[in-house]
Structure formats: structure tokens, C-alpha cells
Amino acid sequence: MITASVRTGLEEGILACCKSLFLTSAIPELIRRDGTPKQIEYLASALQSEVDRREENKRDRLVKRARFPTYKTFESYEYRCVKLPPALSREELEDVRFIEEKNNLVLYGPVGIGKTHMAIAAGVSACMKGYKVRFYTVTELVLKLAEARKNGTLERLRSDLNSLDLLILDEWGYVPVDRDGSQLLFRVISDSYESKSLLLTTNLEFSKWGSIFTDDQMAAAMIDRLVHHGHLILFEGHSYRMEHALMKQTARQPGAGAVSRDSTLEAKRPGSP
């Protein structure tokens, strides 16, 4: 036998599930009036299971549509190379609270020390919270924008980008962009201003953006829109990929389980023992 307070909680849960599943309000009213304790418990459990299943499927769809190059999370992420600004805590970053406030993140530092990993992890975290996310390298997005303009579908693509909650642009400034590409990219930045969050990874300091995007004024306008509601996250240190490179691991010294080329040649000399 369930208590009155427990029954009330179950009935409220059934009502919330029905709203989430877009079911008629007659169901919770009927169960409230005529349902037995066992029926109420069963229905509450069944409806909650369906809500959970749909939420999981939604998260899976959001991750798939984000088009991450690989799946990364903040679990066991190493912050030894990361300097967060005072206005952004680690907890706020991992909970992607910046999206709710439509703030931007610029991840700046040398290659190979975790910028892309952090960007993807933030994107995955956003998907888990139901946000719409898309991941592009800058080169990939510029080519896609140019192709859309050529095919007459540019406005459709812009509308798709504008529907996002978070747009991740990886490798910002790694490859020079011509004037047409810069103008298209500037429109994306302008469209995003105060309407959604942008997350950029770059190894290029702000003062050099003009040389990459062919126009100092355009670069300055991009920077202005990004930093107005943005946080700069600094990365310092040595490349993780270089430190853990396979070539480095295989180039071991003799005595550490490897045989050097010189010792091999010595063994092949006539008369050698």
C-alpha cells in the first residue's frame, strides 16, 4: 500500500511524462480518479522508461548530427596545459553553461596540446544536455559555404547554421582563406553574434588574423564580435602527440629491448663472434 504523498508524487510524475510524450491529459486524470496503487506504480514506471529511451535516442541523434571527427569527453581530460580565465570555472566549462548565456570560447595555443579534444568534449557535453551542435574545420566550412553559394543553397545553409546552439570551428587560421571565403565566414560570425555560441580553436594570435583572412578590417570585426561575449582559454606546453608519437616509442636505445642498427651491422661482419 502506498502512502498519499507517494501516490501524489507518482501522479505528478505521470502527468510530467504525458506532457513530455505529448499524450492526452485525460490519461493522468483517469489514473488519478480510478487507478489502483499497483496500476499507478506500473504506469509511472512504464512512462518514465519511455521518456528516458526517447531522451537517449535524442542525444544519440544530436551527437551524430554534430559530425564530430571522433568521440571525446571530459572524463580524465588533463588540464595541465590549460589556463582558464577567472570568469570561467572548470565546472562551468564542462557543464557548457556558456551556451545558455550565448558566450563564445576561443581556445588558443600551439598544436597538439588538447584544444580539439576540449572542443569536442564541450560539444558532446552540449549534446547530452539537448543542445544542437555542429563541428567543422574552418577549411571545411569555407568550402561548404562556397559550394552552397555556387549551387544557390547558401541561404538554406545559413539557416541551418543559425538553428544551432553551438558552432565549433576547429583549426581557425591554420590555412589562409581567400577574400571570398573570408567574407562568407564573416557572415557566419555576424549571424552568430548574440544568437548562439561559437567555439574556436586556433594557434594564431589575434594580431595575425588579418594576414590569414586577407583583410585587417574584416579580421578586426570578427575579433570584436567574438570577444564581446567571449572567454579566452590559453594552452601552453609541449605537443601531447609528439611526446607519445609511435616513432619516438620505437626509437628505443639498445638494452631497452631493441637492437640498434650499428650492433646489427657489427654482428654481420666477417669474423665477428
Buried (B, 14 or more C-beta within 10 A) or exposed (E): EEEEEEBEEBBEBBBBBBEBEEBEEEBBBEBBEEBEEEEBBEBBEEBBEBBEEEEEEEBEEBBEBBEBEEEBBBEEBEEEBBEBEEEBEEEBBBBBBBBEEBBBBBBBBEBBBBBBBBBBBBBBBBBBBEBBBBBBBBBBBBBBBBEBBEEEEBEEBBEEBEEBBBBBBBBBBBEEBEEEBBBBBBBBBEBBBEEBBBBBBBBBEBEEBBEBBBBEEBBBBBBEBBEEBBBBBEBEBEBBEEEEEEEEEEEEEEEEEEEEEEEEEEEEEEEEE
